[in-house]
Structure formats: structure tokens, C-alpha cells
Amino acid sequence: MYVEWLKVFIAAIFEVLWVIGLKHSDHFLDWIGTVVAIFISFYYLIMAGRKLSVGTVYAVFVGLGTTGTVLSEIVFFKEPVSYIKLILIGILLIGIIGLKWTSDLEFKKGREI
């Protein structure tokens, strides 16, 4: 099961890359990299969804992607930072951890998701 969650994490990393690529691509090769990142992201998302709860997988994927994109914009592209933005990212991460935790509990009880 941990391998499936690793796939979700990999998919989220590539989601961050393609979202940044959509905003910052200026050349043909940049766009090719963005398309490749989209393909890899959705491939791993689909593979994880075959073994895990699709709703939970998608929520974790989007949450990690959103968090990664916001943090990447702050760190690499000097977007303005506010305390409220950081607090809301923290709340989002707590929700993601909670979804994964409840998914793990259901799996351990023998209810394969």
C-alpha cells in the first residue's frame, strides 16, 4: 500500500511541475516538458487509483499539488508571502494527513478500499 501512496506523491510532484510549466513556458521545449509532466502526473495518479480509494487519492493529489505550487511560487518566483496563506496551507496539509490516516485505518481493518 505504501508503494501506491508513493505513486500519489510522485504524481503530485509532477503536477507542481506542469502547473508551473503552464505559467512560465515560453519556448517549444518548455511546452514539451510541460506535456510530459502532465502525462507522468496523470499516469501515476491513475495507477494509484487502481488500488486506493479514488476520492482520497484525488484529494491528497490536489492538496499536495496546491501546496507544492504555492510554496514553489514563493520560493522560486518570489511571490508575496502572508501569514494567512501559510496558515491555510497548514490547514490543507492537516486535512491531507487526516485523509491518508483514515484511509490507512480502513485498510488495516480489512476493508480494502
N, CA and C atoms as an extended XYZ file, in Angstrom:
339
Properties=species:S:1:pos:R:3:atomname:S:1:resname:S:1:resid:I:1 pbc="F F F"
N         0.825       -1.195        0.000 N   MET     1
C         0.000        0.000        0.000 CA  MET     1
C         0.865        1.252        0.000 C   MET     1
N         2.030        1.190        0.644 N   TYR     2
C         2.891        2.371        0.685 CA  TYR     2
C         3.416        2.732       -0.696 C   TYR     2
N         3.570        1.741       -1.545 N   VAL     3
C         4.009        1.997       -2.916 CA  VAL     3
C         2.957        2.827       -3.648 C   VAL     3
N         1.689        2.541       -3.375 N   GLU     4
C         0.610        3.297       -4.024 CA  GLU     4
C         0.620        4.756       -3.571 C   GLU     4
N         0.884        4.987       -2.282 N   TRP     5
C         0.958        6.373       -1.797 CA  TRP     5
C         2.187        7.080       -2.352 C   TRP     5
N         3.255        6.332       -2.594 N   LEU     6
C         4.432        6.909       -3.238 CA  LEU     6
C         4.079        7.369       -4.654 C   LEU     6
N         3.240        6.607       -5.333 N   LYS     7
C         2.779        6.999       -6.667 CA  LYS     7
C         1.987        8.305       -6.606 C   LYS     7
N         1.157        8.464       -5.590 N   VAL     8
C         0.404        9.712       -5.427 CA  VAL     8
C         1.372       10.877       -5.220 C   VAL     8
N         2.381       10.660       -4.389 N   PHE     9
C         3.368       11.704       -4.112 CA  PHE     9
C         4.137       12.081       -5.387 C   PHE     9
N         4.544       11.080       -6.165 N   ILE    10
C         5.240       11.347       -7.430 CA  ILE    10
C         4.317       12.111       -8.387 C   ILE    10
N         3.060       11.698       -8.453 N   ALA    11
C         2.094       12.392       -9.306 CA  ALA    11
C         1.950       13.853       -8.890 C   ALA    11
N         1.945       14.114       -7.590 N   ALA    12
C         1.806       15.484       -7.097 CA  ALA    12
C         3.038       16.326       -7.436 C   ALA    12
N         4.212       15.723       -7.362 N   ILE    13
C         5.434       16.451       -7.730 CA  ILE    13
C         5.362       16.864       -9.201 C   ILE    13
N         4.953       15.946      -10.063 N   PHE    14
C         4.854       16.287      -11.476 CA  PHE    14
C         3.700       17.247      -11.743 C   PHE    14
N         2.673       17.225      -10.895 N   GLU    15
C         1.604       18.214      -11.030 CA  GLU    15
C         2.156       19.615      -10.797 C   GLU    15
N         2.965       19.763       -9.763 N   VAL    16
C         3.580       21.067       -9.482 CA  VAL    16
C         4.407       21.514      -10.690 C   VAL    16
N         5.159       20.595      -11.268 N   LEU    17
C         5.998       20.938      -12.419 CA  LEU    17
C         5.169       21.384      -13.623 C   LEU    17
N         4.070       20.667      -13.906 N   TRP    18
C         3.305       21.069      -15.084 CA  TRP    18
C         2.495       22.328      -14.848 C   TRP    18
N         2.045       22.568      -13.627 N   VAL    19
C         1.324       23.812      -13.347 CA  VAL    19
C         2.272       25.003      -13.498 C   VAL    19
N         3.477       24.883      -12.963 N   ILE    20
C         4.473       25.942      -13.139 CA  ILE    20
C         4.813       26.082      -14.627 C   ILE    20
N         4.905       24.947      -15.324 N   GLY    21
C         5.176       24.991      -16.759 CA  GLY    21
C         4.105       25.724      -17.535 C   GLY    21
N         2.847       25.570      -17.148 N   LEU    22
C         1.769       26.280      -17.837 CA  LEU    22
C         1.940       27.795      -17.727 C   LEU    22
N         2.440       28.252      -16.602 N   LYS    23
C         2.593       29.687      -16.388 CA  LYS    23
C         3.888       30.231      -16.985 C   LYS    23
N         4.953       29.461      -16.912 N   HIS    24
C         6.273       30.010      -17.226 CA  HIS    24
C         6.904       29.488      -18.520 C   HIS    24
N         6.224       28.645      -19.265 N   SER    25
C         6.809       28.134      -20.507 CA  SER    25
C         6.752       29.195      -21.605 C   SER    25
N         7.899       29.407      -22.241 N   ASP    26
C         7.993       30.400      -23.309 CA  ASP    26
C         8.460       29.795      -24.631 C   ASP    26
N         9.054       28.627      -24.589 N   HIS    27
C         9.637       28.017      -25.771 CA  HIS    27
C         9.049       26.639      -26.008 C   HIS    27
N         9.267       26.130      -27.206 N   PHE    28
C         8.728       24.834      -27.591 CA  PHE    28
C         9.173       23.722      -26.646 C   PHE    28
N        10.453       23.684      -26.300 N   LEU    29
C        10.946       22.626      -25.410 CA  LEU    29
C        10.339       22.737      -24.007 C   LEU    29
N        10.088       23.957      -23.544 N   ASP    30
C         9.414       24.139      -22.254 CA  ASP    30
C         8.023       23.502      -22.300 C   ASP    30
N         7.331       23.714      -23.413 N   TRP    31
C         5.986       23.153      -23.556 CA  TRP    31
C         6.019       21.630      -23.656 C   TRP    31
N         7.033       21.097      -24.307 N   ILE    32
C         7.181       19.644      -24.381 CA  ILE    32
C         7.372       19.082      -22.969 C   ILE    32
N         8.226       19.720      -22.174 N   GLY    33
C         8.431       19.292      -20.787 CA  GLY    33
C         7.154       19.362      -19.977 C   GLY    33
N         6.348       20.394      -20.210 N   THR    34
C         5.075       20.538      -19.505 CA  THR    34
C         4.126       19.404      -19.872 C   THR    34
N         4.047       19.076      -21.143 N   VAL    35
C         3.171       17.981      -21.594 CA  VAL    35
C         3.645       16.647      -21.024 C   VAL    35
N         4.941       16.415      -21.006 N   VAL    36
C         5.486       15.183      -20.429 CA  VAL    36
C         5.144       15.105      -18.939 C   VAL    36
N         5.268       16.232      -18.220 N   ALA    37
C         4.932       16.260      -16.790 CA  ALA    37
C         3.450       15.962      -16.570 C   ALA    37
N         2.585       16.482      -17.445 N   ILE    38
C         1.149       16.181      -17.340 CA  ILE    38
C         0.923       14.682      -17.505 C   ILE    38
N         1.544       14.101      -18.514 N   PHE    39
C         1.380       12.673      -18.765 CA  PHE    39
C         1.847       11.852      -17.566 C   PHE    39
N         3.039       12.133      -17.049 N   ILE    40
C         3.577       11.374      -15.907 CA  ILE    40
C         2.691       11.543      -14.683 C   ILE    40
N         2.250       12.775      -14.441 N   SER    41
C         1.410       13.062      -13.279 CA  SER    41
C         0.126       12.236      -13.311 C   SER    41
N        -0.574       12.272      -14.434 N   PHE    42
C        -1.837       11.547      -14.506 CA  PHE    42
C        -1.639       10.037      -14.580 C   PHE    42
N        -0.543        9.590      -15.171 N   TYR    43
C        -0.262        8.164      -15.199 CA  TYR    43
C        -0.142        7.619      -13.765 C   TYR    43
N         0.682        8.277      -12.941 N   TYR    44
C         0.861        7.807      -11.570 CA  TYR    44
C        -0.420        7.963      -10.753 C   TYR    44
N        -1.180        9.005      -11.007 N   LEU    45
C        -2.457        9.185      -10.317 CA  LEU    45
C        -3.417        8.043      -10.648 C   LEU    45
N        -3.505        7.682      -11.911 N   ILE    46
C        -4.386        6.589      -12.328 CA  ILE    46
C        -3.913        5.264      -11.743 C   ILE    46
N        -2.616        5.022      -11.756 N   MET    47
C        -2.081        3.779      -11.200 CA  MET    47
C        -2.383        3.663       -9.702 C   MET    47
N        -2.251        4.751       -8.963 N   ALA    48
C        -2.555        4.724       -7.532 CA  ALA    48
C        -4.051        4.523       -7.295 C   ALA    48
N        -4.872        5.113       -8.154 N   GLY    49
C        -6.318        4.996       -8.010 CA  GLY    49
C        -6.851        3.594       -8.245 C   GLY    49
N        -6.057        2.740       -8.838 N   ARG    50
C        -6.486        1.353       -9.050 CA  ARG    50
C        -6.508        0.554       -7.753 C   ARG    50
N        -5.671        0.933       -6.793 N   LYS    51
C        -5.569        0.170       -5.540 CA  LYS    51
C        -6.115        0.924       -4.326 C   LYS    51
N        -6.177        2.240       -4.404 N   LEU    52
C        -6.626        3.055       -3.271 CA  LEU    52
C        -7.949        3.722       -3.609 C   LEU    52
N        -8.597        4.260       -2.602 N   SER    53
C        -9.842        4.994       -2.793 CA  SER    53
C        -9.601        6.200       -3.700 C   SER    53
N       -10.329        6.249       -4.804 N   VAL    54
C       -10.106        7.304       -5.787 CA  VAL    54
C       -10.375        8.687       -5.191 C   VAL    54
N       -11.405        8.817       -4.388 N   GLY    55
C       -11.708       10.109       -3.778 CA  GLY    55
C       -10.589       10.599       -2.876 C   GLY    55
N       -10.066        9.709       -2.059 N   THR    56
C        -8.970       10.065       -1.160 CA  THR    56
C        -7.707       10.364       -1.952 C   THR    56
N        -7.414        9.520       -2.947 N   VAL    57
C        -6.221        9.728       -3.771 CA  VAL    57
C        -6.289       11.091       -4.453 C   VAL    57
N        -7.427       11.411       -5.032 N   TYR    58
C        -7.550       12.685       -5.740 CA  TYR    58
C        -7.430       13.872       -4.786 C   TYR    58
N        -8.047       13.772       -3.619 N   ALA    59
C        -7.961       14.857       -2.640 CA  ALA    59
C        -6.517       15.074       -2.178 C   ALA    59
N        -5.805       13.997       -1.912 N   VAL    60
C        -4.405       14.103       -1.493 CA  VAL    60
C        -3.562       14.668       -2.634 C   VAL    60
N        -3.783       14.186       -3.840 N   PHE    61
C        -3.069       14.658       -5.023 CA  PHE    61
C        -3.245       16.167       -5.218 C   PHE    61
N        -4.480       16.613       -5.186 N   VAL    62
C        -4.757       18.035       -5.391 CA  VAL    62
C        -4.202       18.871       -4.238 C   VAL    62
N        -4.351       18.379       -3.016 N   GLY    63
C        -3.834       19.120       -1.862 CA  GLY    63
C        -2.327       19.268       -1.890 C   GLY    63
N        -1.636       18.159       -2.185 N   LEU    64
C        -0.173       18.233       -2.277 CA  LEU    64
C         0.262       19.097       -3.455 C   LEU    64
N        -0.446       18.980       -4.563 N   GLY    65
C        -0.122       19.804       -5.725 CA  GLY    65
C        -0.325       21.281       -5.455 C   GLY    65
N        -1.426       21.607       -4.800 N   THR    66
C        -1.698       23.004       -4.459 CA  THR    66
C        -0.638       23.540       -3.511 C   THR    66
N        -0.342       22.773       -2.485 N   THR    67
C         0.679       23.183       -1.514 CA  THR    67
C         2.030       23.358       -2.196 C   THR    67
N         2.414       22.386       -3.003 N   GLY    68
C         3.690       22.466       -3.698 CA  GLY    68
C         3.774       23.629       -4.658 C   GLY    68
N         2.677       23.906       -5.352 N   THR    69
C         2.665       25.022       -6.292 CA  THR    69
C         2.790       26.354       -5.573 C   THR    69
N         2.029       26.531       -4.512 N   VAL    70
C         2.101       27.786       -3.748 CA  VAL    70
C         3.492       27.978       -3.159 C   VAL    70
N         4.040       26.932       -2.554 N   LEU    71
C         5.369       27.046       -1.957 CA  LEU    71
C         6.449       27.268       -3.022 C   LEU    71
N         6.318       26.627       -4.181 N   SER    72
C         7.280       26.839       -5.264 CA  SER    72
C         7.229       28.275       -5.781 C   SER    72
N         6.024       28.801       -5.909 N   GLU    73
C         5.888       30.188       -6.350 CA  GLU    73
C         6.541       31.144       -5.347 C   GLU    73
N         6.402       30.848       -4.069 N   ILE    74
C         7.003       31.700       -3.034 CA  ILE    74
C         8.526       31.592       -3.073 C   ILE    74
N         9.040       30.366       -3.124 N   VAL    75
C        10.485       30.139       -3.025 CA  VAL    75
C        11.211       30.513       -4.314 C   VAL    75
N        10.708       30.061       -5.456 N   PHE    76
C        11.443       30.215       -6.707 CA  PHE    76
C        11.069       31.457       -7.514 C   PHE    76
N         9.845       31.946       -7.338 N   PHE    77
C         9.379       33.046       -8.173 CA  PHE    77
C         9.022       34.291       -7.374 C   PHE    77
N         9.405       34.294       -6.102 N   LYS    78
C         9.290       35.473       -5.228 CA  LYS    78
C         7.868       36.035       -5.133 C   LYS    78
N         6.882       35.130       -5.087 N   GLU    79
C         5.508       35.567       -4.832 CA  GLU    79
C         5.419       36.104       -3.412 C   GLU    79
N         4.556       37.065       -3.166 N   PRO    80
C         4.431       37.587       -1.803 CA  PRO    80
C         3.904       36.534       -0.829 C   PRO    80
N         4.411       36.578        0.391 N   VAL    81
C         4.029       35.631        1.435 CA  VAL    81
C         3.194       36.369        2.472 C   VAL    81
N         2.139       35.716        2.926 N   SER    82
C         1.361       36.272        4.023 CA  SER    82
C         1.146       35.175        5.058 C   SER    82
N         0.963       35.579        6.299 N   TYR    83
C         0.727       34.599        7.359 CA  TYR    83
C        -0.546       33.807        7.102 C   TYR    83
N        -1.563       34.473        6.606 N   ILE    84
C        -2.821       33.768        6.367 CA  ILE    84
C        -2.638       32.688        5.301 C   ILE    84
N        -1.826       32.971        4.263 N   LYS    85
C        -1.553       31.978        3.229 CA  LYS    85
C        -0.852       30.757        3.829 C   LYS    85
N         0.128       30.997        4.696 N   LEU    86
C         0.852       29.894        5.329 CA  LEU    86
C        -0.043       29.105        6.284 C   LEU    86
N        -0.908       29.792        7.011 N   ILE    87
C        -1.846       29.113        7.911 CA  ILE    87
C        -2.808       28.232        7.116 C   ILE    87
N        -3.314       28.748        6.003 N   LEU    88
C        -4.242       27.972        5.190 CA  LEU    88
C        -3.555       26.764        4.551 C   LEU    88
N        -2.304       26.906        4.150 N   ILE    89
C        -1.557       25.753        3.640 CA  ILE    89
C        -1.398       24.715        4.745 C   ILE    89
N        -1.127       25.158        5.973 N   GLY    90
C        -1.026       24.244        7.107 CA  GLY    90
C        -2.332       23.490        7.342 C   GLY    90
N        -3.450       24.182        7.254 N   ILE    91
C        -4.756       23.538        7.419 CA  ILE    91
C        -4.987       22.516        6.308 C   ILE    91
N        -4.608       22.881        5.095 N   LEU    92
C        -4.731       21.957        3.973 CA  LEU    92
C        -3.901       20.704        4.200 C   LEU    92
N        -2.680       20.867        4.664 N   LEU    93
C        -1.814       19.716        4.943 CA  LEU    93
C        -2.381       18.844        6.059 C   LEU    93
N        -2.964       19.449        7.073 N   ILE    94
C        -3.602       18.675        8.142 CA  ILE    94
C        -4.745       17.832        7.563 C   ILE    94
N        -5.518       18.417        6.660 N   GLY    95
C        -6.595       17.667        6.013 CA  GLY    95
C        -6.074       16.510        5.183 C   GLY    95
N        -4.980       16.728        4.461 N   ILE    96
C        -4.381       15.667        3.647 CA  ILE    96
C        -3.897       14.525        4.534 C   ILE    96
N        -3.203       14.870        5.599 N   ILE    97
C        -2.703       13.848        6.529 CA  ILE    97
C        -3.876       13.078        7.139 C   ILE    97
N        -4.936       13.798        7.480 N   GLY    98
C        -6.122       13.142        8.040 CA  GLY    98
C        -6.766       12.175        7.062 C   GLY    98
N        -6.868       12.565        5.804 N   LEU    99
C        -7.440       11.668        4.798 CA  LEU    99
C        -6.594       10.415        4.624 C   LEU    99
N        -5.291       10.580        4.567 N   LYS   100
C        -4.410        9.420        4.420 CA  LYS   100
C        -4.495        8.526        5.653 C   LYS   100
N        -4.531        9.137        6.816 N   TRP   101
C        -4.600        8.372        8.062 CA  TRP   101
C        -5.886        7.554        8.130 C   TRP   101
N        -7.022        8.163        7.799 N   THR   102
C        -8.277        7.421        7.840 CA  THR   102
C        -8.304        6.340        6.770 C   THR   102
N        -7.698        6.603        5.633 N   SER   103
C        -7.614        5.590        4.588 CA  SER   103
C        -6.778        4.404        5.068 C   SER   103
N        -5.666        4.680        5.748 N   ASP   104
C        -4.830        3.607        6.296 CA  ASP   104
C        -5.582        2.800        7.343 C   ASP   104
N        -6.370        3.464        8.193 N   LEU   105
C        -7.136        2.761        9.223 CA  LEU   105
C        -8.156        1.823        8.605 C   LEU   105
N        -8.849        2.278        7.570 N   GLU   106
C        -9.844        1.433        6.906 CA  GLU   106
C        -9.177        0.234        6.259 C   GLU   106
N        -8.004        0.429        5.682 N   PHE   107
C        -7.285       -0.674        5.049 CA  PHE   107
C        -6.857       -1.709        6.095 C   PHE   107
N        -6.383       -1.239        7.244 N   LYS   108
C        -5.928       -2.151        8.292 CA  LYS   108
C        -7.079       -2.937        8.908 C   LYS   108
N        -8.284       -2.384        8.884 N   LYS   109
C        -9.433       -3.096        9.428 CA  LYS   109
C        -9.907       -4.197        8.474 C   LYS   109
N        -9.255       -4.306        7.332 N   GLY   110
C        -9.617       -5.359        6.405 CA  GLY   110
C       -10.605       -4.915        5.354 C   GLY   110
N       -10.952       -3.651        5.357 N   ARG   111
C       -11.850       -3.129        4.349 CA  ARG   111
C       -11.012       -2.536        3.233 C   ARG   111
N       -10.661       -3.369        2.278 N   GLU   112
C        -9.841       -2.868        1.181 CA  GLU   112
C       -10.615       -1.792        0.435 C   GLU   112
N        -9.935       -0.709        0.192 N   ILE   113
C       -10.579        0.468       -0.390 CA  ILE   113
C       -10.530        0.399       -1.896 C   ILE   113
